[in-house]
Amino acid sequence: MSGARQGVVAALDVGTTKVSCFIAKSEGAGREPHRALRITGIGHQVSHGVKKGAVSDLEQVEDTIRAAVETAEKMAGTTLRQVVVNLSAGHPASHTINVGVTITGRPVSDEDLKRLLLHGCKNYQPEGRVIVHSIPAGYTIDDNHGIQDPRGMFGDRLSVRLHMVTAATAPIRNLARCVERCHLELAGLVVSPYASGLACLVEDEAELGAICVDMGGGTTSLSVFAGGQCVYADVVPIGGQHVTNDIARGLSTSIANAERMKTLYGSALASSTDDREMIDVQLMGEEDRESSNHIPRSLLTGIIQPRLEETFELVRDRLRDSGVDYVAGKRMVLTGGASQMTGARELGARILGKNVRLARPKRMKGLADAVGGPAFATCAGLLNYAMSSPAEAIITDSNRDGLEEHRTGQLSKISRWLKKNF
């Protein structure tokens, strides 16, 4: 991520309901990445051509990205070349592997770490999927476990527990194609739950163990952090837009009216006054407001609550099946646009049996309140990822070329030679 090293970095969040772009400038070194960032450009547009986090219409997504990026560029007074982009599609999956190399009694160097990470990537090649992240979750030198940074330490054998996040190839290529058609280079790809966790979890939560659940428009993503690192990531293909569609179908109203009702009157939990409080519902296709249907608020709650219960139950089942629930402990952080619905926090705490708090991105200089809420957690997390120099980024461009040669053989060599010479 050369843009981050030069002091300017851009994040692009391509979501189901919105596309947002943040441009930030580094103001010097800081202990925490977000303290050293100042937001200089912001742009966001209603998303078109994205379903459940995946690209469904290349031209519509390209137009939306162009509009969001141009707005951010005008505000920042700069022209972008690279962006760090989120990934929610492709069924991201987490796996943990152990890799080791011999260092023969000398101090561990950057080259040893590069060799170790490359060795892990080369030996873990799931068919039809692409490695998005290879996150070191803890190093071991000989019998000394739990080392966060082994550089400079002596030993005979260096090993690491790698958290590998993979995704299907086609959705990644479609997303990369949209970015390239906007004359931008894909500087980095980060799965959405990882980015949201970086934006919302405080240091102690990431260290002691916590779950971050990001309730977006088309998907709900979850990540588990422990020991300061992401140890699990997953995406559930249900989001706030599904609640809106349920309301529209159940009450025979338009999508726009359903969204308005969800925002103004929606609740995930019933109250004693719901049966007495009446709501006007404009029927689909009706232009005369006098013909509106009048329903009790309890009917709206009865549509919303089952969908949110289903979402939290799927999150609970994914955590249980993965075996990482015990690592996260009793702490859960809830973020994302759909998390702002009344009663979502209480319902999540009841179903998952966790202590839940609602979170917004950690404060950044220049970030206005209008775009500093939970709905922009992923975009803020992309900036944190780019500026924090993650351990997996120690694989340099030349090393990535070597890894690509291993993956695709002579065809990759010929392709790169043609690009350089013609």
Sine and cosine of phi, psi and omega as CSV:
sin_phi,cos_phi,sin_psi,cos_psi,sin_omega,cos_omega
0.00,0.00,0.98,0.22,-0.10,-0.99
-0.91,0.42,-0.51,0.86,0.02,-1.00
-0.88,0.48,-0.65,0.76,0.02,-1.00
-0.91,0.41,-0.62,0.78,-0.01,-1.00
-0.92,0.39,-0.44,0.90,0.01,-1.00
-1.00,0.04,-0.04,1.00,0.10,-0.99
0.97,-0.25,-0.17,0.98,0.01,-1.00
-0.83,-0.56,0.74,-0.67,0.00,-1.00
-0.63,-0.77,0.54,-0.84,0.00,-1.00
-0.81,-0.59,0.65,-0.76,0.03,-1.00
-0.89,-0.46,0.67,-0.75,0.00,-1.00
-0.79,-0.61,0.91,-0.42,0.02,-1.00
-0.98,-0.22,0.95,-0.30,0.01,-1.00
-0.99,-0.15,0.98,-0.18,-0.06,-1.00
-0.93,-0.36,0.05,-1.00,-0.02,-1.00
-0.96,0.29,-0.57,0.82,-0.06,-1.00
-0.96,-0.28,-0.36,0.93,0.00,-1.00
-0.46,-0.89,0.41,-0.91,0.15,-0.99
-0.87,-0.50,0.83,-0.56,-0.04,-1.00
-0.80,-0.60,0.52,-0.86,-0.01,-1.00
-0.73,-0.69,0.80,-0.60,0.09,-1.00
-0.91,-0.42,0.72,-0.69,0.14,-0.99
-0.91,-0.41,0.77,-0.64,-0.05,-1.00
-0.75,-0.66,0.42,-0.91,0.03,-1.00
-0.82,-0.57,0.69,-0.73,0.03,-1.00
-0.98,0.21,0.72,-0.69,0.01,-1.00
-0.96,-0.29,0.34,0.94,0.00,-1.00
0.86,-0.51,0.17,-0.99,-0.07,-1.00
-0.94,0.33,0.60,-0.80,0.09,-1.00
-0.58,-0.82,0.36,-0.93,-0.03,-1.00
-0.92,0.40,-0.61,0.79,0.06,-1.00
-0.94,-0.34,0.69,-0.72,-0.11,-0.99
-0.83,0.56,-0.66,0.75,-0.10,-0.99
-0.93,0.36,-0.32,0.95,0.03,-1.00
-0.96,0.29,-0.40,0.92,-0.07,-1.00
-0.99,-0.12,0.18,0.98,-0.06,-1.00
-0.93,-0.35,0.62,-0.79,0.16,-0.99
-0.79,-0.61,0.83,-0.56,0.03,-1.00
-0.96,0.28,0.82,-0.57,0.00,-1.00
-0.92,-0.39,-0.31,0.95,-0.01,-1.00
-0.53,-0.85,0.68,-0.73,-0.01,-1.00
-0.69,-0.72,0.70,-0.71,0.10,-1.00
-0.52,-0.86,0.67,-0.74,0.06,-1.00
-0.49,-0.87,0.55,-0.84,-0.06,-1.00
-0.66,-0.75,0.43,-0.90,0.13,-0.99
-0.90,0.43,0.74,-0.68,-0.10,-1.00
-0.99,0.17,0.64,-0.76,0.10,-1.00
-0.71,-0.70,0.64,-0.77,0.05,-1.00
1.00,0.06,0.28,0.96,0.04,-1.00
-0.81,-0.59,0.78,-0.62,0.05,-1.00
-0.78,-0.63,0.82,-0.57,-0.01,-1.00
0.80,0.60,0.62,0.79,0.05,-1.00
0.99,0.11,-0.12,0.99,-0.05,-1.00
-0.96,-0.28,0.53,-0.85,0.02,-1.00
-0.95,0.32,0.81,-0.59,0.05,-1.00
-0.91,-0.42,-0.27,0.96,0.03,-1.00
-0.56,-0.83,0.95,-0.30,-0.09,-1.00
-0.86,0.50,-0.70,0.71,-0.08,-1.00
-0.92,0.39,-0.67,0.74,0.01,-1.00
-0.91,0.42,-0.67,0.74,0.02,-1.00
-0.91,0.41,-0.65,0.76,0.03,-1.00
-0.87,0.49,-0.71,0.70,0.00,-1.00
-0.89,0.46,-0.65,0.76,-0.01,-1.00
-0.92,0.38,-0.68,0.74,0.03,-1.00
-0.89,0.46,-0.70,0.71,0.01,-1.00
-0.84,0.54,-0.71,0.70,-0.03,-1.00
-0.90,0.44,-0.70,0.72,-0.01,-1.00
-0.92,0.40,-0.68,0.73,-0.02,-1.00
-0.93,0.38,-0.67,0.75,0.00,-1.00
-0.89,0.45,-0.62,0.78,0.05,-1.00
-0.89,0.45,-0.70,0.72,0.02,-1.00
-0.92,0.40,-0.64,0.77,0.01,-1.00
-0.90,0.44,-0.68,0.74,0.02,-1.00
-0.89,0.46,-0.65,0.76,0.01,-1.00
-0.92,0.38,-0.63,0.77,-0.04,-1.00
-1.00,0.10,-0.28,0.96,-0.04,-1.00
0.93,0.37,0.61,0.79,-0.02,-1.00
-0.58,-0.82,0.23,-0.97,0.06,-1.00
-0.90,-0.44,0.80,-0.60,-0.07,-1.00
-1.00,0.10,0.57,-0.82,0.14,-0.99
-0.91,-0.41,-0.54,0.84,-0.08,-1.00
-0.76,-0.65,0.49,-0.87,0.09,-1.00
-0.63,-0.78,0.53,-0.85,0.15,-0.99
-0.99,-0.14,0.80,-0.60,-0.18,-0.98
-0.88,-0.47,0.53,-0.85,0.05,-1.00
-1.00,0.03,0.30,-0.95,0.03,-1.00
-0.68,-0.73,0.87,-0.49,0.08,-1.00
-0.91,-0.41,-0.31,0.95,-0.06,-1.00
-1.00,-0.02,-0.01,-1.00,0.06,-1.00
0.99,0.14,0.22,0.98,0.01,-1.00
0.77,0.64,0.90,0.43,0.01,-1.00
-0.82,0.57,0.67,-0.74,-0.03,-1.00
-0.72,-0.69,0.58,-0.82,-0.03,-1.00
-0.95,-0.31,0.65,-0.76,0.09,-1.00
-0.61,-0.79,0.53,-0.85,0.03,-1.00
-0.89,-0.46,0.78,-0.63,0.02,-1.00
-0.78,-0.62,0.37,-0.93,0.06,-1.00
-0.92,-0.39,0.76,-0.66,-0.05,-1.00
-0.75,-0.66,0.60,-0.80,0.02,-1.00
-0.62,-0.78,0.49,-0.87,0.09,-1.00
-0.69,-0.73,0.38,-0.93,0.02,-1.00
-1.00,-0.02,0.71,-0.70,0.01,-1.00
-0.88,-0.47,-0.04,1.00,0.16,-0.99
0.77,0.64,0.76,0.64,0.19,-0.98
0.97,0.25,0.08,1.00,0.01,-1.00
-0.99,-0.17,0.28,-0.96,0.00,-1.00
-0.92,0.39,0.57,-0.82,-0.01,-1.00
-0.95,0.31,0.74,-0.67,-0.01,-1.00
-0.89,-0.46,0.10,-0.99,0.07,-1.00
-0.87,0.50,-0.59,0.81,0.01,-1.00
-0.90,0.44,-0.58,0.81,0.05,-1.00
-0.91,0.42,-0.65,0.76,0.02,-1.00
-0.92,0.40,-0.66,0.76,0.06,-1.00
-0.87,0.49,-0.71,0.70,-0.01,-1.00
-0.89,0.45,-0.62,0.79,-0.01,-1.00
-0.92,0.40,-0.72,0.69,-0.02,-1.00
-0.93,0.38,-0.64,0.77,0.05,-1.00
-0.90,0.43,-0.63,0.78,0.02,-1.00
-0.88,0.48,-0.65,0.76,0.03,-1.00
-0.90,0.43,-0.68,0.73,-0.01,-1.00
-0.92,0.39,-0.62,0.78,-0.02,-1.00
-0.93,0.37,-0.52,0.85,-0.06,-1.00
-1.00,-0.05,-0.01,1.00,0.05,-1.00
-0.82,-0.57,0.99,-0.12,-0.07,-1.00
-0.78,-0.63,0.99,0.14,0.03,-1.00
-0.92,0.40,0.68,-0.73,-0.09,-1.00
-0.93,0.36,0.75,-0.66,0.05,-1.00
0.97,0.26,0.19,0.98,-0.03,-1.00
-0.74,-0.67,0.36,-0.93,-0.03,-1.00
-0.90,-0.44,0.66,-0.76,0.07,-1.00
-0.97,0.22,0.90,-0.44,0.01,-1.00
-1.00,-0.02,-0.67,0.74,0.00,-1.00
-0.70,-0.71,0.56,-0.83,0.20,-0.98
-0.74,-0.67,1.00,0.02,-0.17,-0.99
-0.99,-0.12,0.88,-0.48,0.06,-1.00
-0.92,0.39,0.87,-0.50,-0.02,-1.00
-0.98,-0.20,0.16,0.99,0.02,-1.00
0.52,-0.86,0.80,-0.60,-0.01,-1.00
-0.99,-0.11,0.39,-0.92,0.09,-1.00
-0.70,-0.72,0.77,-0.64,0.12,-0.99
-0.91,-0.41,0.91,-0.41,-0.12,-0.99
0.83,0.55,-0.91,-0.41,0.01,-1.00
-0.96,-0.28,0.23,0.97,-0.01,-1.00
-1.00,-0.07,0.96,-0.28,-0.12,-0.99
-0.99,-0.13,0.22,-0.98,0.13,-0.99
0.96,0.29,0.47,0.88,0.00,-1.00
-1.00,0.06,0.76,-0.65,-0.01,-1.00
-1.00,0.06,-0.64,0.76,0.00,-1.00
-0.69,-0.72,0.97,-0.23,-0.10,-0.99
-1.00,0.08,-0.04,1.00,-0.09,-1.00
-0.87,0.49,0.75,-0.66,-0.02,-1.00
1.00,0.00,-0.14,0.99,-0.01,-1.00
-1.00,0.00,0.46,-0.89,-0.05,-1.00
-0.99,-0.17,0.48,-0.88,0.06,-1.00
0.12,-0.99,0.03,-1.00,0.01,-1.00
-0.98,-0.22,-0.49,0.87,-0.02,-1.00
-0.65,-0.76,0.76,-0.65,0.02,-1.00
-0.93,-0.36,0.78,-0.62,0.04,-1.00
-0.70,-0.71,0.32,-0.95,-0.05,-1.00
-0.56,-0.83,0.54,-0.84,0.14,-0.99
-0.99,-0.13,0.93,-0.37,-0.10,-1.00
-0.98,-0.18,0.77,-0.64,0.13,-0.99
-1.00,-0.05,0.95,-0.31,-0.04,-1.00
-0.99,-0.14,0.81,-0.59,0.07,-1.00
-0.92,-0.39,0.84,-0.54,-0.03,-1.00
-0.86,-0.51,0.34,-0.94,0.04,-1.00
-0.53,-0.85,0.34,-0.94,0.02,-1.00
-0.90,0.44,0.54,-0.84,-0.12,-0.99
-0.94,0.34,-0.72,0.69,-0.14,-0.99
-0.86,0.51,-0.74,0.67,0.02,-1.00
-0.88,0.48,-0.56,0.83,0.03,-1.00
-0.92,0.39,-0.69,0.73,0.00,-1.00
-0.91,0.42,-0.61,0.79,0.03,-1.00
-0.90,0.43,-0.68,0.73,0.02,-1.00
-0.91,0.42,-0.70,0.71,0.02,-1.00
-0.89,0.46,-0.59,0.81,0.02,-1.00
-0.90,0.45,-0.67,0.75,0.03,-1.00
-0.88,0.47,-0.67,0.74,0.00,-1.00
-0.91,0.40,-0.68,0.73,0.00,-1.00
-0.90,0.43,-0.59,0.81,0.03,-1.00
-0.92,0.38,-0.28,0.96,0.10,-1.00
-1.00,-0.05,0.22,0.97,0.02,-1.00
0.87,0.49,0.66,0.75,0.05,-1.00
-0.83,-0.56,0.52,-0.85,0.04,-1.00
-0.99,-0.15,0.69,-0.72,0.01,-1.00
-0.98,0.19,0.99,-0.15,-0.06,-1.00
-0.98,0.20,-0.41,0.91,-0.01,-1.00
-0.20,-0.98,0.48,-0.87,0.02,-1.00
-0.81,-0.58,0.82,-0.57,-0.09,-1.00
-0.77,-0.64,0.78,-0.62,0.05,-1.00
-0.91,0.40,0.62,-0.78,-0.13,-0.99
-0.84,0.54,-0.69,0.72,-0.02,-1.00
-0.89,0.46,-0.57,0.82,0.05,-1.00
-0.90,0.43,-0.71,0.70,0.00,-1.00
-0.90,0.44,-0.67,0.74,-0.01,-1.00
-0.89,0.45,-0.64,0.77,0.04,-1.00
-0.90,0.44,-0.66,0.75,0.04,-1.00
-0.89,0.46,-0.54,0.84,-0.06,-1.00
-0.98,0.17,-0.55,0.84,-0.22,-0.98
-0.95,-0.32,-0.46,0.89,-0.06,-1.00
-0.98,0.19,0.69,-0.72,0.12,-0.99
-0.99,0.14,0.21,-0.98,-0.14,-0.99
-0.85,0.52,-0.68,0.73,-0.03,-1.00
-0.93,0.38,-0.58,0.81,0.04,-1.00
-0.90,0.44,-0.71,0.71,0.01,-1.00
-0.91,0.42,-0.52,0.85,-0.03,-1.00
-0.98,0.19,-0.72,0.70,-0.09,-1.00
-0.99,0.11,-0.37,0.93,0.02,-1.00
0.89,-0.46,0.81,-0.58,0.01,-1.00
-0.32,-0.95,0.38,-0.93,0.08,-1.00
-0.95,-0.31,0.71,-0.70,0.11,-0.99
-0.92,-0.38,0.87,-0.50,0.00,-1.00
-0.92,-0.40,0.89,-0.46,-0.02,-1.00
-0.96,-0.29,0.94,-0.33,-0.03,-1.00
-1.00,-0.05,0.99,-0.12,-0.03,-1.00
-1.00,-0.03,-0.21,-0.98,-0.03,-1.00
-0.97,0.25,-0.70,0.71,-0.05,-1.00
-0.95,-0.32,-0.32,0.95,-0.03,-1.00
-0.64,-0.77,0.36,-0.93,0.16,-0.99
-0.87,-0.50,0.89,-0.45,-0.06,-1.00
-0.96,-0.27,0.51,-0.86,0.00,-1.00
-0.69,-0.72,0.63,-0.78,0.06,-1.00
-0.68,-0.73,0.51,-0.86,0.04,-1.00
-0.88,-0.47,0.80,-0.60,0.04,-1.00
-0.92,-0.39,0.64,-0.77,0.08,-1.00
-0.38,-0.92,0.62,-0.78,-0.04,-1.00
0.90,0.44,0.40,0.92,0.01,-1.00
0.99,0.13,0.04,1.00,-0.05,-1.00
-0.79,-0.61,0.42,-0.91,0.10,-0.99
-0.97,0.23,0.84,-0.54,-0.05,-1.00
-0.92,-0.39,-0.09,1.00,0.03,-1.00
-0.33,-0.95,0.61,-0.79,0.05,-1.00
-0.55,-0.84,0.62,-0.78,-0.01,-1.00
-0.38,-0.92,0.29,-0.96,0.00,-1.00
-0.71,-0.70,0.78,-0.63,0.07,-1.00
-0.98,-0.21,0.80,-0.60,-0.11,-0.99
-0.98,0.19,0.73,0.68,0.06,-1.00
-0.68,-0.74,0.71,-0.71,-0.02,-1.00
-0.55,-0.84,-0.22,-0.97,-0.05,-1.00
-0.89,0.45,-0.48,0.88,0.01,-1.00
-0.92,0.40,-0.49,0.87,0.05,-1.00
-0.92,0.39,-0.58,0.81,0.08,-1.00
-0.90,0.44,-0.70,0.72,0.03,-1.00
-0.86,0.51,-0.70,0.71,0.01,-1.00
-0.90,0.43,-0.61,0.79,0.05,-1.00
-0.88,0.47,-0.67,0.74,0.02,-1.00
-0.90,0.43,-0.71,0.71,-0.01,-1.00
-0.87,0.49,-0.68,0.73,0.00,-1.00
-0.94,0.33,-0.70,0.72,-0.08,-1.00
-0.93,0.37,-0.52,0.86,-0.06,-1.00
-0.94,-0.34,0.08,1.00,0.02,-1.00
0.82,0.57,0.73,0.69,0.03,-1.00
-0.84,-0.54,0.13,-0.99,-0.03,-1.00
-0.97,0.22,0.27,-0.96,0.02,-1.00
-0.88,0.48,-0.66,0.75,-0.02,-1.00
-0.89,0.46,-0.70,0.72,0.02,-1.00
-0.92,0.38,-0.60,0.80,0.03,-1.00
-0.90,0.44,-0.65,0.76,0.04,-1.00
-0.90,0.43,-0.65,0.76,0.02,-1.00
-0.90,0.44,-0.68,0.73,0.01,-1.00
-0.91,0.42,-0.65,0.76,0.02,-1.00
-0.88,0.48,-0.67,0.74,-0.03,-1.00
-0.94,0.35,-0.68,0.74,-0.10,-0.99
-0.99,0.12,-0.64,0.77,-0.15,-0.99
-0.85,-0.52,-0.12,0.99,-0.12,-0.99
-0.93,0.38,0.60,-0.80,0.06,-1.00
-0.48,-0.88,0.56,-0.83,0.02,-1.00
-1.00,0.02,-0.16,0.99,-0.02,-1.00
-0.77,-0.64,0.61,-0.79,0.00,-1.00
-0.98,0.19,0.48,-0.88,0.07,-1.00
-0.80,-0.60,0.20,-0.98,-0.09,-1.00
-0.94,0.33,-0.32,0.95,-0.05,-1.00
-0.99,-0.14,0.01,1.00,-0.09,-1.00
-0.89,0.46,-0.59,0.81,-0.04,-1.00
-0.94,0.34,-0.44,0.90,-0.04,-1.00
-1.00,-0.02,-0.36,0.93,-0.03,-1.00
-1.00,0.06,0.85,-0.53,-0.06,-1.00
-0.98,-0.20,0.57,-0.82,-0.02,-1.00
-0.82,-0.57,0.68,-0.73,0.09,-1.00
-1.00,0.10,0.77,-0.64,0.02,-1.00
-0.86,-0.50,0.90,-0.43,0.05,-1.00
-0.99,0.17,0.88,-0.48,-0.08,-1.00
-0.93,0.36,0.47,-0.88,-0.05,-1.00
-0.88,0.47,0.79,-0.62,0.02,-1.00
1.00,0.05,-0.22,0.98,0.00,-1.00
-0.99,0.10,0.74,-0.67,0.04,-1.00
-0.98,-0.20,-0.35,0.94,-0.01,-1.00
-1.00,0.08,0.90,-0.44,-0.04,-1.00
-0.92,0.39,-0.37,0.93,0.01,-1.00
-0.93,0.36,-0.31,0.95,0.00,-1.00
-1.00,-0.02,0.20,0.98,-0.02,-1.00
-0.90,0.43,0.51,-0.86,0.05,-1.00
-1.00,0.02,0.60,-0.80,0.00,-1.00
-0.93,-0.36,0.84,-0.55,-0.04,-1.00
-0.78,-0.63,0.44,-0.90,0.12,-0.99
-0.96,0.27,0.50,-0.87,-0.01,-1.00
-0.88,0.48,-0.44,0.90,0.00,-1.00
-0.88,0.48,-0.50,0.86,0.03,-1.00
-0.92,0.38,-0.63,0.78,0.05,-1.00
-0.91,0.42,-0.69,0.73,0.03,-1.00
-0.89,0.46,-0.59,0.81,0.01,-1.00
-0.92,0.39,-0.34,0.94,0.09,-1.00
-1.00,0.08,-0.65,0.76,-0.09,-1.00
-0.96,0.29,-0.70,0.71,-0.15,-0.99
-0.87,0.49,-0.71,0.71,0.00,-1.00
-0.88,0.47,-0.58,0.81,-0.01,-1.00
-0.93,0.36,-0.68,0.74,0.03,-1.00
-0.93,0.36,-0.58,0.81,0.08,-1.00
-0.88,0.48,-0.68,0.73,0.04,-1.00
-0.87,0.49,-0.67,0.74,-0.01,-1.00
-0.88,0.47,-0.75,0.66,-0.02,-1.00
-0.93,0.37,-0.54,0.84,0.05,-1.00
-0.92,0.39,-0.60,0.80,0.07,-1.00
-0.91,0.42,-0.66,0.75,0.07,-1.00
-0.87,0.49,-0.71,0.70,0.02,-1.00
-0.87,0.50,-0.68,0.74,-0.02,-1.00
-0.92,0.38,-0.63,0.78,0.02,-1.00
-0.89,0.45,-0.67,0.74,0.01,-1.00
-0.91,0.42,-0.67,0.74,-0.01,-1.00
-0.92,0.40,-0.69,0.72,-0.03,-1.00
-0.93,0.37,-0.50,0.87,-0.01,-1.00
-0.97,0.23,-0.35,0.94,0.00,-1.00
0.99,0.17,0.20,0.98,-0.04,-1.00
-0.97,-0.25,0.06,1.00,-0.05,-1.00
-0.88,0.48,-0.61,0.79,-0.03,-1.00
-0.93,0.37,-0.46,0.89,0.01,-1.00
-0.93,0.37,-0.60,0.80,-0.06,-1.00
-0.97,0.25,-0.32,0.95,0.01,-1.00
0.95,0.32,-0.60,-0.80,-0.10,-0.99
-0.96,-0.26,0.22,0.98,-0.11,-0.99
-0.96,-0.28,0.78,-0.62,0.07,-1.00
-0.71,-0.70,0.71,-0.71,0.02,-1.00
-0.93,-0.37,0.80,-0.60,-0.06,-1.00
-0.94,-0.34,0.79,-0.61,0.00,-1.00
-0.58,-0.81,-0.08,-1.00,-0.06,-1.00
0.99,-0.11,0.38,-0.92,-0.07,-1.00
-0.86,0.51,-0.66,0.75,-0.05,-1.00
-0.95,0.31,-0.28,0.96,0.00,-1.00
-0.95,0.32,-0.24,0.97,-0.05,-1.00
-0.99,0.16,-0.05,1.00,0.02,-1.00
-0.92,0.39,0.64,-0.77,0.00,-1.00
-0.84,0.54,0.77,-0.64,0.06,-1.00
1.00,0.04,-0.11,0.99,-0.03,-1.00
-0.90,0.44,-0.65,0.76,-0.01,-1.00
-0.89,0.46,-0.74,0.68,-0.05,-1.00
-0.91,0.41,-0.63,0.78,0.01,-1.00
-0.92,0.40,-0.67,0.74,0.05,-1.00
-0.89,0.46,-0.65,0.76,0.01,-1.00
-0.90,0.43,-0.61,0.79,-0.03,-1.00
-0.94,0.33,-0.67,0.75,-0.07,-1.00
-0.97,0.23,-0.65,0.76,-0.05,-1.00
-1.00,-0.02,-0.22,0.97,0.00,-1.00
0.92,0.40,0.62,0.79,-0.04,-1.00
-0.86,-0.50,0.29,-0.96,0.21,-0.98
-1.00,0.08,0.89,-0.45,-0.16,-0.99
-0.92,-0.39,0.67,-0.74,0.16,-0.99
-0.77,-0.64,0.57,-0.82,0.11,-0.99
-0.99,0.12,0.68,-0.74,-0.11,-0.99
-0.74,-0.68,0.53,-0.85,0.18,-0.98
-0.88,-0.48,0.24,-0.97,0.00,-1.00
-0.85,0.53,0.58,-0.82,0.08,-1.00
-0.86,0.52,0.63,-0.78,-0.17,-0.99
-0.87,0.49,0.67,-0.74,0.09,-1.00
-0.82,-0.57,0.56,-0.83,0.04,-1.00
-0.91,0.43,0.71,-0.71,0.04,-1.00
1.00,0.07,-0.02,1.00,-0.02,-1.00
-1.00,-0.02,0.93,-0.38,-0.04,-1.00
-0.94,0.34,0.40,-0.91,-0.01,-1.00
-0.88,0.48,-0.52,0.85,-0.04,-1.00
-0.90,0.43,-0.47,0.89,0.00,-1.00
-0.87,-0.49,0.34,0.94,0.01,-1.00
-0.95,-0.32,0.23,0.97,-0.04,-1.00
-1.00,0.04,-0.03,-1.00,-0.03,-1.00
-0.85,0.53,-0.47,0.88,-0.03,-1.00
-0.91,0.42,-0.33,0.94,-0.04,-1.00
-0.94,-0.34,0.37,0.93,-0.02,-1.00
-0.90,0.44,-0.68,0.74,-0.04,-1.00
-0.89,0.45,-0.69,0.72,-0.02,-1.00
-0.89,0.45,-0.67,0.74,0.04,-1.00
-0.91,0.42,-0.60,0.80,0.02,-1.00
-0.92,0.39,-0.52,0.85,0.06,-1.00
-0.89,0.46,-0.63,0.78,0.05,-1.00
-0.91,0.42,-0.69,0.72,0.03,-1.00
-0.87,0.50,-0.64,0.77,0.02,-1.00
-0.89,0.46,-0.72,0.70,-0.05,-1.00
-0.91,0.41,-0.59,0.80,-0.08,-1.00
-1.00,0.04,-0.25,0.97,-0.09,-1.00
-1.00,0.04,-0.03,1.00,-0.02,-1.00
0.76,0.65,0.91,0.40,-0.05,-1.00
-0.86,0.50,0.46,-0.89,-0.09,-1.00
-0.86,0.50,-0.54,0.84,-0.02,-1.00
-0.93,0.38,-0.38,0.93,-0.01,-1.00
-0.97,0.24,0.02,1.00,0.03,-1.00
-0.93,0.37,-0.30,0.95,0.10,-0.99
-0.95,0.31,0.93,-0.37,-0.07,-1.00
-0.97,0.23,0.13,-0.99,-0.01,-1.00
-0.86,0.52,-0.64,0.77,-0.01,-1.00
-0.92,0.40,-0.60,0.80,0.04,-1.00
-0.92,0.38,-0.59,0.81,0.04,-1.00
-0.91,0.41,-0.59,0.81,0.08,-1.00
-0.87,0.49,-0.67,0.74,0.01,-1.00
-0.90,0.43,-0.61,0.79,0.05,-1.00
-0.92,0.40,-0.63,0.78,0.01,-1.00
-0.90,0.43,-0.60,0.80,0.06,-1.00
-0.88,0.47,-0.65,0.76,0.01,-1.00
-0.90,0.45,-0.59,0.81,-0.09,-1.00
-0.97,0.25,-0.68,0.73,-0.18,-0.98
-0.90,-0.44,-0.03,1.00,0.12,-0.99
0.92,0.39,-0.58,-0.82,-0.12,-0.99
-0.91,0.42,-0.50,0.87,0.00,-1.00
-0.87,0.49,-0.62,0.78,0.03,-1.00
-0.91,0.42,-0.64,0.77,0.01,-1.00
-0.89,0.46,-0.70,0.72,-0.01,-1.00
-0.90,0.44,-0.67,0.74,-0.01,-1.00
-0.88,0.48,-0.71,0.71,-0.01,-1.00
-0.93,0.38,-0.58,0.81,0.02,-1.00
-0.91,0.42,-0.64,0.77,0.03,-1.00
-0.91,0.42,-0.64,0.77,0.00,-1.00
-0.91,0.42,-0.59,0.81,-0.05,-1.00
-0.97,0.23,-0.49,0.87,-0.16,-0.99
-0.96,-0.29,-0.18,0.98,-0.03,-1.00
-0.70,-0.71,0.00,0.00,0.00,0.00
